[in-house]
């Protein structure tokens, strides 16, 4: 069974870079047909898919965040990461990493989520 766990600072200052890592166990991030995503949920709002990375390291991002978002992987650690630059208080949210569900929409495994607050 795949397990995911987010890690990183819970507080980031405006204009700085938000950096989170997702450590995966029970499956390889390079496995054929596996893909991995970052999703966030601001207070009082719905889930927002931010972007993802596929088994061949190709990446995709939601247009509204593409200019500020970078997703990468470290195969030696079985880990993929999120970088969000130039953050503002509007980026305050619970951030989740997840595994895409093969052959269907949505996700089949989620991390527990981590709260990130953008504040001076």
ABEGO torsion letter per residue (X at the ends): XBBBBBBEBABBBBGBBBBBBBBBBGBBAABBGBBBBBBBBBBGBBBBBAEBBBAAGBBBBBAAAAAABBBBBBAAAGBBBBBBBGBBAAABBBBBBBBBBBGBBEBABBBAEBBBBBBX
